[in-house]
């Protein structure tokens, strides 16, 4: 991380809440100025995250853990639930035994009462770190499962319970921490996992056949395929 990038990162981390960031960045700021600053910061942060992930290899190692697992669970709370949902959706198209952990599918109680050494939990945890996600990761790891933490800082609370940490900075000029690099990291992780997964080609072919038989999608004329 360059000196300038480190300074921006630390400045962002010092503004702990959305209210702090709103007061510091958005009051008395024109929309044109804010847009320019936001676009510039998103591009800089995304480039920095990609450079770090490429050099460090954490996503490749996380993908290897995910491929090797017999069952894959994905968890996140609050805004991170959207990240978890995105990854679970992308992974399930090519990999079997992918479950999103929430009360409507797999509850945390069901998850933690049946952890196996061949299981992996991919946990999304970004500031202000939700207690529930950290506790689930801690219990899952203590039960013998593998934990991949996707978080915004290597020293985040969840990192101590993880077998692999994918660090994704969320620096932004907005009141909200940026989701841009997180979505990009999810895309990278799901793609690398799919590329190494046995049976992915067959699974894709089966899904295409079944979706066509059920008429799930519209073609360019707007009529069912």
Buried (B, 14 or more C-beta within 10 A) or exposed (E): EEEEBEEBBEEBBEBEEEEEBBEBBEEEEEEEEBEEBBEEBBEBBBEBBBEBBEEEEBBBBBBBBBBEBEBBBBBBBBBBBBBBBBBBBBBBEBBEEBBBBBEEEBEBEEBBEEBEEEBBBBBBBBBEBBEBBBBBBBBBBEBEBBBBBBBBBEEBBBBEBBBBBBBBBBBBBBBEBBBBBBBBBBEBBBBBBBEBBEEBEEBEEEBEEEEEEEEEEEEEEEEEE
